[in-house]
């Protein structure tokens, strides 16, 4: 059971890294990870994130991690058969 969970976690992390490499750029430069995943205060910070596109970048990276986790689950079920 632990091996299955570890497989899912590793593939989710790989998905997050690939997502960051694909979507983590603005103007040809990578955004700092803490900038993407930090919680800026209040409505002004939220507006700034939407304006710069950081919210969309964050969502794309998280979706990539989710896809990695789903691939891990699929691999586990394929190995069972």
N, C-alpha and C positions, 0 to 999 in steps of 0.2 A: 504494500500500500504506500509506503514512504517513497519507494522508487517511482511510482506513478505520479505522486504529487510533485516530486522533485523534477520529473520530466516536464510536467505542465509548467512549473515555475521557470525552469530554464528556458523553455521555448517562449514563454511570455516575456521574459527579460530580453531575449534575442529579438523578439518582435518590437519591443520598445526601442532598442538600440537601432534597429533598421529604420524604424519610424522616425527617430531623431535624425538619422543620417539623410533620410529622404525629405523630411518636411521641416527640419529645424533651422532653415536658413531664411534670413531676410537680407536682401541686398547683397547676396553672395557670401555672407558671413554667418556662421552658426551663432545662434542665440545661446546665452548661458542657461544651463539647465535650471538653475535656481530661479531665473527670470520666468521661465515657462511654467514651473510648477509652484511658484510662491503665490501666496494670497495677498494681493495688494489691497490696501484698505479702502473701503467705501465705494461709493458710486463712481467717484472720479477715476479710481484705479481700474474699475471694471470697464468704464467708458474708454479709457486709454488702451486697455487690452483689446477691446473690440476694434478700435480705430487702427491699431497697428497690425492686427491680424493674429496676435498671439493666442487668442482663444481658439481660433480655427486650427492653428498649428498644434496646440495642446490636444485638441480633440482628435486630430489625425494621428498623433503619436500614441494616444491611448487606444484608439481603434486598432492600430498596428499591434500593440501589445495583446489586445483581446484576440486578434486573429492568430497570433502565436500560441496563445493558450488553447484556442479551439483546435489548432493543428495538433497540439500535444494530446488533447483528448481523443481526437480521431486516430492518432498513431497508437495510442493505448488500446483502443478497441480493435484496430486492425491486427495488432500483435496477438490479441487473444484468440483470434480465429486461426 
